[in-house]
């Protein structure tokens, strides 16, 4: 949960950069910085998901994998934004919201699994 939350926080910072930085050069610099932070945060998330998949109940494992898959989509979309794809800006919000929904389902599943044990 902690790893998924950290990724979600970085996505919020991306939105801030998209909305608050008017200079395209400064915005691109900030987005590249955030992409770097996301790359660093992705590996621990991937490791944590693997642990859940190997050790957790199947419903929680499926929910954890969905978080990882959704993160990959958001990260790809951010890459497209930094390459100048105007449509990617619109898609970013959509895939970010999908990530947050997956994260919410994972948290619910993990809590239910902990309560059941």
VMD Tcl script that builds the backbone (N, CA, C; Angstrom):
set m [mol new atoms 351]
animate dup $m
set s [atomselect $m all]
$s set {name element resname resid chain x y z} {
  {N N UNK 1 A 0.819 -1.191 0.000}
  {CA C UNK 1 A 0.000 0.000 0.000}
  {C C UNK 1 A 0.865 1.258 0.000}
  {N N UNK 2 A 1.926 1.193 0.771}
  {CA C UNK 2 A 2.823 2.356 0.854}
  {C C UNK 2 A 3.432 2.691 -0.498}
  {N N UNK 3 A 3.873 1.680 -1.213}
  {CA C UNK 3 A 4.492 1.900 -2.533}
  {C C UNK 3 A 3.475 2.465 -3.528}
  {N N UNK 4 A 2.275 1.927 -3.512}
  {CA C UNK 4 A 1.234 2.411 -4.415}
  {C C UNK 4 A 0.862 3.857 -4.092}
  {N N UNK 5 A 0.835 4.188 -2.801}
  {CA C UNK 5 A 0.530 5.557 -2.402}
  {C C UNK 5 A 1.627 6.513 -2.868}
  {N N UNK 6 A 2.886 6.109 -2.757}
  {CA C UNK 6 A 4.003 6.960 -3.186}
  {C C UNK 6 A 3.908 7.263 -4.683}
  {N N UNK 7 A 3.559 6.260 -5.464}
  {CA C UNK 7 A 3.388 6.460 -6.909}
  {C C UNK 7 A 2.238 7.435 -7.159}
  {N N UNK 8 A 1.132 7.245 -6.460}
  {CA C UNK 8 A -0.012 8.136 -6.608}
  {C C UNK 8 A 0.334 9.578 -6.277}
  {N N UNK 9 A 1.161 9.775 -5.282}
  {CA C UNK 9 A 1.605 11.121 -4.923}
  {C C UNK 9 A 2.436 11.740 -6.043}
  {N N UNK 10 A 3.281 10.965 -6.667}
  {CA C UNK 10 A 4.057 11.482 -7.793}
  {C C UNK 10 A 3.154 11.856 -8.961}
  {N N UNK 11 A 2.102 11.088 -9.187}
  {CA C UNK 11 A 1.158 11.432 -10.247}
  {C C UNK 11 A 0.449 12.751 -9.929}
  {N N UNK 12 A 0.162 13.001 -8.650}
  {CA C UNK 12 A -0.440 14.273 -8.271}
  {C C UNK 12 A 0.521 15.415 -8.580}
  {N N UNK 13 A 1.793 15.199 -8.354}
  {CA C UNK 13 A 2.794 16.225 -8.663}
  {C C UNK 13 A 2.876 16.485 -10.165}
  {N N UNK 14 A 2.681 15.435 -10.957}
  {CA C UNK 14 A 2.646 15.620 -12.415}
  {C C UNK 14 A 1.485 16.529 -12.781}
  {N N UNK 15 A 0.308 16.257 -12.204}
  {CA C UNK 15 A -0.844 17.121 -12.479}
  {C C UNK 15 A -0.562 18.560 -12.084}
  {N N UNK 16 A 0.066 18.738 -10.926}
  {CA C UNK 16 A 0.431 20.095 -10.491}
  {C C UNK 16 A 1.316 20.764 -11.537}
  {N N UNK 17 A 2.300 20.045 -12.026}
  {CA C UNK 17 A 3.215 20.611 -13.025}
  {C C UNK 17 A 2.465 20.966 -14.308}
  {N N UNK 18 A 1.552 20.114 -14.703}
  {CA C UNK 18 A 0.796 20.373 -15.928}
  {C C UNK 18 A -0.102 21.600 -15.797}
  {N N UNK 19 A -0.615 21.826 -14.599}
  {CA C UNK 19 A -1.552 22.929 -14.406}
  {C C UNK 19 A -0.895 24.223 -13.918}
  {N N UNK 20 A 0.220 24.114 -13.228}
  {CA C UNK 20 A 0.779 25.294 -12.575}
  {C C UNK 20 A 1.980 25.919 -13.281}
  {N N UNK 21 A 2.655 25.157 -14.124}
  {CA C UNK 21 A 3.843 25.682 -14.786}
  {C C UNK 21 A 3.469 26.100 -16.198}
  {N N UNK 22 A 3.562 27.390 -16.458}
  {CA C UNK 22 A 3.127 27.895 -17.766}
  {C C UNK 22 A 4.218 27.814 -18.831}
  {N N UNK 23 A 5.467 27.925 -18.425}
  {CA C UNK 23 A 6.573 27.847 -19.382}
  {C C UNK 23 A 6.744 26.404 -19.846}
  {N N UNK 24 A 6.667 26.192 -21.147}
  {CA C UNK 24 A 6.781 24.818 -21.651}
  {C C UNK 24 A 8.151 24.217 -21.358}
  {N N UNK 25 A 9.202 25.027 -21.390}
  {CA C UNK 25 A 10.538 24.508 -21.072}
  {C C UNK 25 A 10.644 24.089 -19.614}
  {N N UNK 26 A 10.143 24.935 -18.717}
  {CA C UNK 26 A 10.182 24.604 -17.291}
  {C C UNK 26 A 9.288 23.399 -16.985}
  {N N UNK 27 A 8.143 23.363 -17.648}
  {CA C UNK 27 A 7.239 22.240 -17.446}
  {C C UNK 27 A 7.883 20.930 -17.893}
  {N N UNK 28 A 8.517 20.947 -19.055}
  {CA C UNK 28 A 9.179 19.744 -19.553}
  {C C UNK 28 A 10.289 19.303 -18.598}
  {N N UNK 29 A 11.048 20.252 -18.093}
  {CA C UNK 29 A 12.114 19.923 -17.138}
  {C C UNK 29 A 11.529 19.260 -15.897}
  {N N UNK 30 A 10.443 19.831 -15.372}
  {CA C UNK 30 A 9.814 19.269 -14.170}
  {C C UNK 30 A 9.233 17.882 -14.461}
  {N N UNK 31 A 8.614 17.710 -15.610}
  {CA C UNK 31 A 8.054 16.403 -15.945}
  {C C UNK 31 A 9.140 15.345 -16.088}
  {N N UNK 32 A 10.266 15.725 -16.658}
  {CA C UNK 32 A 11.388 14.779 -16.762}
  {C C UNK 32 A 11.910 14.415 -15.378}
  {N N UNK 33 A 11.966 15.375 -14.462}
  {CA C UNK 33 A 12.376 15.088 -13.082}
  {C C UNK 33 A 11.406 14.095 -12.440}
  {N N UNK 34 A 10.129 14.323 -12.644}
  {CA C UNK 34 A 9.127 13.427 -12.078}
  {C C UNK 34 A 9.179 12.046 -12.712}
  {N N UNK 35 A 9.459 11.980 -14.014}
  {CA C UNK 35 A 9.616 10.668 -14.661}
  {C C UNK 35 A 10.769 9.901 -14.025}
  {N N UNK 36 A 11.838 10.598 -13.715}
  {CA C UNK 36 A 12.979 9.970 -13.056}
  {C C UNK 36 A 12.580 9.448 -11.667}
  {N N UNK 37 A 11.865 10.257 -10.921}
  {CA C UNK 37 A 11.391 9.821 -9.602}
  {C C UNK 37 A 10.450 8.624 -9.721}
  {N N UNK 38 A 9.611 8.641 -10.750}
  {CA C UNK 38 A 8.696 7.515 -10.953}
  {C C UNK 38 A 9.446 6.240 -11.305}
  {N N UNK 39 A 10.492 6.361 -12.107}
  {CA C UNK 39 A 11.303 5.167 -12.428}
  {C C UNK 39 A 11.896 4.576 -11.157}
  {N N UNK 40 A 12.377 5.443 -10.283}
  {CA C UNK 40 A 12.957 4.973 -9.020}
  {C C UNK 40 A 11.898 4.350 -8.110}
  {N N UNK 41 A 10.683 4.874 -8.146}
  {CA C UNK 41 A 9.605 4.362 -7.298}
  {C C UNK 41 A 8.949 3.110 -7.872}
  {N N UNK 42 A 9.075 2.902 -9.181}
  {CA C UNK 42 A 8.409 1.773 -9.835}
  {C C UNK 42 A 9.021 0.430 -9.426}
  {N N UNK 43 A 10.328 0.365 -9.333}
  {CA C UNK 43 A 10.980 -0.911 -8.987}
  {C C UNK 43 A 10.531 -1.419 -7.614}
  {N N UNK 44 A 10.502 -0.576 -6.570}
  {CA C UNK 44 A 9.997 -1.073 -5.283}
  {C C UNK 44 A 8.520 -1.480 -5.345}
  {N N UNK 45 A 7.727 -0.760 -6.146}
  {CA C UNK 45 A 6.326 -1.152 -6.309}
  {C C UNK 45 A 6.251 -2.528 -6.955}
  {N N UNK 46 A 7.033 -2.739 -8.002}
  {CA C UNK 46 A 7.033 -4.028 -8.691}
  {C C UNK 46 A 7.439 -5.154 -7.730}
  {N N UNK 47 A 8.453 -4.907 -6.918}
  {CA C UNK 47 A 8.889 -5.915 -5.938}
  {C C UNK 47 A 7.763 -6.214 -4.942}
  {N N UNK 48 A 7.128 -5.161 -4.448}
  {CA C UNK 48 A 6.050 -5.357 -3.476}
  {C C UNK 48 A 4.890 -6.137 -4.080}
  {N N UNK 49 A 4.564 -5.834 -5.318}
  {CA C UNK 49 A 3.472 -6.567 -5.984}
  {C C UNK 49 A 3.854 -8.033 -6.139}
  {N N UNK 50 A 5.098 -8.309 -6.482}
  {CA C UNK 50 A 5.527 -9.713 -6.608}
  {C C UNK 50 A 5.368 -10.454 -5.291}
  {N N UNK 51 A 5.676 -9.794 -4.178}
  {CA C UNK 51 A 5.517 -10.415 -2.865}
  {C C UNK 51 A 4.041 -10.716 -2.606}
  {N N UNK 52 A 3.182 -9.760 -2.911}
  {CA C UNK 52 A 1.747 -9.966 -2.711}
  {C C UNK 52 A 1.252 -11.097 -3.603}
  {N N UNK 53 A 1.701 -11.130 -4.837}
  {CA C UNK 53 A 1.272 -12.184 -5.766}
  {C C UNK 53 A 1.716 -13.558 -5.259}
  {N N UNK 54 A 2.913 -13.634 -4.717}
  {CA C UNK 54 A 3.429 -14.920 -4.236}
  {C C UNK 54 A 2.843 -15.336 -2.889}
  {N N UNK 55 A 2.585 -14.375 -2.022}
  {CA C UNK 55 A 2.220 -14.717 -0.651}
  {C C UNK 55 A 0.791 -14.372 -0.266}
  {N N UNK 56 A 0.146 -13.516 -1.028}
  {CA C UNK 56 A -1.173 -13.042 -0.630}
  {C C UNK 56 A -2.295 -13.895 -1.173}
  {N N UNK 57 A -3.490 -13.630 -0.662}
  {CA C UNK 57 A -4.676 -14.300 -1.219}
  {C C UNK 57 A -4.863 -13.903 -2.682}
  {N N UNK 58 A -5.522 -14.742 -3.440}
  {CA C UNK 58 A -5.610 -14.516 -4.883}
  {C C UNK 58 A -6.315 -13.206 -5.232}
  {N N UNK 59 A -7.366 -12.846 -4.523}
  {CA C UNK 59 A -8.071 -11.596 -4.840}
  {C C UNK 59 A -7.166 -10.386 -4.613}
  {N N UNK 60 A -6.381 -10.434 -3.559}
  {CA C UNK 60 A -5.455 -9.338 -3.269}
  {C C UNK 60 A -4.330 -9.320 -4.294}
  {N N UNK 61 A -3.879 -10.486 -4.708}
  {CA C UNK 61 A -2.824 -10.570 -5.724}
  {C C UNK 61 A -3.302 -9.977 -7.049}
  {N N UNK 62 A -4.526 -10.281 -7.429}
  {CA C UNK 62 A -5.083 -9.737 -8.664}
  {C C UNK 62 A -5.195 -8.214 -8.561}
  {N N UNK 63 A -5.636 -7.722 -7.426}
  {CA C UNK 63 A -5.774 -6.275 -7.232}
  {C C UNK 63 A -4.407 -5.596 -7.245}
  {N N UNK 64 A -3.410 -6.225 -6.648}
  {CA C UNK 64 A -2.057 -5.663 -6.643}
  {C C UNK 64 A -1.485 -5.622 -8.053}
  {N N UNK 65 A -1.679 -6.673 -8.817}
  {CA C UNK 65 A -1.195 -6.695 -10.201}
  {C C UNK 65 A -1.879 -5.628 -11.041}
  {N N UNK 66 A -3.148 -5.383 -10.770}
  {CA C UNK 66 A -3.877 -4.336 -11.497}
  {C C UNK 66 A -3.278 -2.960 -11.212}
  {N N UNK 67 A -2.830 -2.735 -9.976}
  {CA C UNK 67 A -2.172 -1.474 -9.629}
  {C C UNK 67 A -0.894 -1.322 -10.450}
  {N N UNK 68 A -0.101 -2.369 -10.512}
  {CA C UNK 68 A 1.146 -2.319 -11.268}
  {C C UNK 68 A 0.883 -2.081 -12.759}
  {N N UNK 69 A -0.088 -2.779 -13.307}
  {CA C UNK 69 A -0.430 -2.604 -14.725}
  {C C UNK 69 A -0.914 -1.181 -15.005}
  {N N UNK 70 A -1.722 -0.642 -14.088}
  {CA C UNK 70 A -2.225 0.721 -14.260}
  {C C UNK 70 A -1.086 1.734 -14.165}
  {N N UNK 71 A -0.134 1.492 -13.263}
  {CA C UNK 71 A 1.020 2.393 -13.131}
  {C C UNK 71 A 1.822 2.418 -14.425}
  {N N UNK 72 A 1.985 1.287 -15.031}
  {CA C UNK 72 A 2.720 1.227 -16.288}
  {C C UNK 72 A 2.029 2.081 -17.360}
  {N N UNK 73 A 0.710 2.032 -17.416}
  {CA C UNK 73 A -0.033 2.830 -18.387}
  {C C UNK 73 A 0.139 4.328 -18.124}
  {N N UNK 74 A 0.106 4.716 -16.860}
  {CA C UNK 74 A 0.271 6.129 -16.537}
  {C C UNK 74 A 1.682 6.581 -16.896}
  {N N UNK 75 A 2.663 5.759 -16.563}
  {CA C UNK 75 A 4.050 6.116 -16.867}
  {C C UNK 75 A 4.272 6.249 -18.375}
  {N N UNK 76 A 3.687 5.360 -19.146}
  {CA C UNK 76 A 3.802 5.458 -20.613}
  {C C UNK 76 A 3.151 6.736 -21.132}
  {N N UNK 77 A 2.022 7.057 -20.561}
  {CA C UNK 77 A 1.318 8.267 -20.973}
  {C C UNK 77 A 2.168 9.503 -20.662}
  {N N UNK 78 A 2.802 9.512 -19.511}
  {CA C UNK 78 A 3.675 10.627 -19.160}
  {C C UNK 78 A 4.834 10.726 -20.149}
  {N N UNK 79 A 5.377 9.599 -20.546}
  {CA C UNK 79 A 6.452 9.607 -21.547}
  {C C UNK 79 A 5.962 10.274 -22.833}
  {N N UNK 80 A 4.739 9.925 -23.251}
  {CA C UNK 80 A 4.181 10.523 -24.468}
  {C C UNK 80 A 3.994 12.032 -24.310}
  {N N UNK 81 A 3.622 12.466 -23.113}
  {CA C UNK 81 A 3.491 13.907 -22.866}
  {C C UNK 81 A 4.832 14.594 -23.075}
  {N N UNK 82 A 5.889 14.002 -22.536}
  {CA C UNK 82 A 7.212 14.630 -22.659}
  {C C UNK 82 A 7.718 14.612 -24.093}
  {N N UNK 83 A 7.110 13.811 -24.942}
  {CA C UNK 83 A 7.488 13.770 -26.348}
  {C C UNK 83 A 6.615 14.679 -27.208}
  {N N UNK 84 A 5.729 15.441 -26.554}
  {CA C UNK 84 A 4.927 16.424 -27.266}
  {C C UNK 84 A 3.588 15.939 -27.774}
  {N N UNK 85 A 3.151 14.766 -27.370}
  {CA C UNK 85 A 1.857 14.225 -27.797}
  {C C UNK 85 A 0.740 14.953 -27.054}
  {N N UNK 86 A 0.033 15.825 -27.737}
  {CA C UNK 86 A -1.021 16.632 -27.111}
  {C C UNK 86 A -2.158 15.765 -26.579}
  {N N UNK 87 A -2.505 14.697 -27.258}
  {CA C UNK 87 A -3.570 13.805 -26.796}
  {C C UNK 87 A -3.204 13.114 -25.484}
  {N N UNK 88 A -1.924 12.953 -25.236}
  {CA C UNK 88 A -1.485 12.264 -24.023}
  {C C UNK 88 A -1.858 13.047 -22.776}
  {N N UNK 89 A -1.930 14.354 -22.873}
  {CA C UNK 89 A -2.326 15.165 -21.714}
  {C C UNK 89 A -3.747 14.822 -21.271}
  {N N UNK 90 A -4.629 14.649 -22.219}
  {CA C UNK 90 A -6.002 14.279 -21.897}
  {C C UNK 90 A -6.034 12.857 -21.345}
  {N N UNK 91 A -5.322 11.968 -21.988}
  {CA C UNK 91 A -5.292 10.566 -21.544}
  {C C UNK 91 A -4.660 10.424 -20.166}
  {N N UNK 92 A -3.704 11.303 -19.832}
  {CA C UNK 92 A -3.029 11.195 -18.539}
  {C C UNK 92 A -4.035 11.209 -17.401}
  {N N UNK 93 A -4.949 12.142 -17.434}
  {CA C UNK 93 A -5.924 12.223 -16.351}
  {C C UNK 93 A -6.778 10.961 -16.299}
  {N N UNK 94 A -7.146 10.434 -17.467}
  {CA C UNK 94 A -7.959 9.218 -17.516}
  {C C UNK 94 A -7.219 8.018 -16.930}
  {N N UNK 95 A -5.968 7.823 -17.338}
  {CA C UNK 95 A -5.231 6.657 -16.844}
  {C C UNK 95 A -4.822 6.845 -15.383}
  {N N UNK 96 A -4.608 8.085 -14.967}
  {CA C UNK 96 A -4.308 8.354 -13.559}
  {C C UNK 96 A -5.521 8.013 -12.689}
  {N N UNK 97 A -6.697 8.406 -13.146}
  {CA C UNK 97 A -7.908 8.068 -12.397}
  {C C UNK 97 A -8.120 6.558 -12.343}
  {N N UNK 98 A -7.818 5.868 -13.428}
  {CA C UNK 98 A -7.908 4.403 -13.435}
  {C C UNK 98 A -6.930 3.813 -12.424}
  {N N UNK 99 A -5.717 4.386 -12.356}
  {CA C UNK 99 A -4.737 3.935 -11.366}
  {C C UNK 99 A -5.300 4.095 -9.953}
  {N N UNK 100 A -5.874 5.246 -9.672}
  {CA C UNK 100 A -6.411 5.497 -8.337}
  {C C UNK 100 A -7.544 4.527 -7.998}
  {N N UNK 101 A -8.370 4.188 -8.986}
  {CA C UNK 101 A -9.427 3.195 -8.746}
  {C C UNK 101 A -8.820 1.819 -8.428}
  {N N UNK 102 A -7.792 1.441 -9.171}
  {CA C UNK 102 A -7.113 0.164 -8.905}
  {C C UNK 102 A -6.476 0.180 -7.519}
  {N N UNK 103 A -5.877 1.289 -7.182}
  {CA C UNK 103 A -5.265 1.423 -5.865}
  {C C UNK 103 A -6.325 1.269 -4.774}
  {N N UNK 104 A -7.471 1.889 -4.954}
  {CA C UNK 104 A -8.559 1.770 -3.985}
  {C C UNK 104 A -9.048 0.341 -3.835}
  {N N UNK 105 A -9.186 -0.361 -4.959}
  {CA C UNK 105 A -9.616 -1.768 -4.899}
  {C C UNK 105 A -8.570 -2.628 -4.199}
  {N N UNK 106 A -7.294 -2.331 -4.450}
  {CA C UNK 106 A -6.231 -3.076 -3.779}
  {C C UNK 106 A -6.289 -2.850 -2.272}
  {N N UNK 107 A -6.443 -1.610 -1.852}
  {CA C UNK 107 A -6.506 -1.307 -0.417}
  {C C UNK 107 A -7.683 -2.041 0.223}
  {N N UNK 108 A -8.840 -2.010 -0.431}
  {CA C UNK 108 A -10.010 -2.719 0.094}
  {C C UNK 108 A -9.740 -4.213 0.209}
  {N N UNK 109 A -9.139 -4.786 -0.819}
  {CA C UNK 109 A -8.850 -6.226 -0.811}
  {C C UNK 109 A -7.831 -6.579 0.257}
  {N N UNK 110 A -6.801 -5.763 0.400}
  {CA C UNK 110 A -5.769 -6.024 1.401}
  {C C UNK 110 A -6.356 -5.924 2.812}
  {N N UNK 111 A -7.183 -4.926 3.035}
  {CA C UNK 111 A -7.822 -4.786 4.363}
  {C C UNK 111 A -8.708 -5.981 4.667}
  {N N UNK 112 A -9.490 -6.393 3.679}
  {CA C UNK 112 A -10.367 -7.543 3.885}
  {C C UNK 112 A -9.548 -8.795 4.185}
  {N N UNK 113 A -8.435 -8.964 3.501}
  {CA C UNK 113 A -7.571 -10.137 3.728}
  {C C UNK 113 A -6.972 -10.085 5.140}
  {N N UNK 114 A -6.572 -8.908 5.560}
  {CA C UNK 114 A -5.986 -8.779 6.915}
  {C C UNK 114 A -7.036 -9.033 7.986}
  {N N UNK 115 A -8.253 -8.567 7.760}
  {CA C UNK 115 A -9.320 -8.796 8.724}
  {C C UNK 115 A -9.703 -10.270 8.798}
  {N N UNK 116 A -9.608 -10.950 7.689}
  {CA C UNK 116 A -9.977 -12.373 7.632}
  {C C UNK 116 A -8.934 -13.267 8.297}
  {N N UNK 117 A -7.715 -12.761 8.428}
  {CA C UNK 117 A -6.661 -13.636 8.988}
  {C C UNK 117 A -6.518 -13.520 10.470}
}
mol reanalyze $m
mol bondsrecalc $m
mol representation Tube
mol addrep $m
